[in-house]
């Protein structure tokens, strides 16, 4: 079973991936250094190191679906 505490919601707007707020520092509307095609490769099994540009915290993205990214650490 996938732990929901390790998942974080995202949105795709104009070909960019955003999160409504950073799970670490709380900054609003964070543009992630990730493209929608990278989400597809993550869905297929490739891991992705994601560094939040607002606070430079890092997580490894293990999986994704249409609404959430699943990481290797607890975000909630």
N, C-alpha and C positions, 0 to 999 in steps of 0.2 A: 504494500500500500504506500502511496506517495504521501509524505508528510506535508500537510498544507502550510506548516510553519516555515518551510523552506521555499515556498512559492511567492512570487511577487507579480502583481498585474502590470501589463504594459499596453500601450496603444501605438498604432502605426498611423502617422499623419504625413501626407505628402512624401512618402518614401523614407521617412525617418522614424526611428523607434524612440518613444518617450515613456517615462514613468511619471505618474502624477506627483509623487514625492519620493525622495531618497529614503531608503530604510535605515540609513545610518545617521545622516545629519538633518533630515527633514526638509531639505531644500525642495521647492515646488517646481514642477514642469521641467524635469531633467532630461536633456537630450542624450541618449546613450550612444556610445561609439560603436554602433552595431547597425547593420543594414538588414532589411527584411529577408534577403536571400540567405544571410547567415543564420537566421532563425530556422529556416528550412533545413540547413545542414545540421543544426543542433538537433532538430526533430529526427533526423536520420541517424543520429548516434555520435556525431562529432562534438567534443567538448569545446567550450569557448571561455577564455579568461575575459571577464568583464570588469573594467575599472571605471567606477563612477567619477565623472569629471568634476563634480562639486566638492568632494571630500577625499578623493583618491583611495577610497576603500575598494577592495577587490573581492570578487566572488567568481567561482567557476560555474558556468551555466551547463547543466547536465541534460536538460530536456526543455521542451516548450510545447505549448499548444496555441490555440487562437487567442487566448486571453492572458496566460500566465507563463513566466519563466520559472523553471525549477533549478535551484542552486544547491551547492554542496554544504551550505551553512544556514543556520537558523536566522531568518530575517524578521520574524514577528515576536 
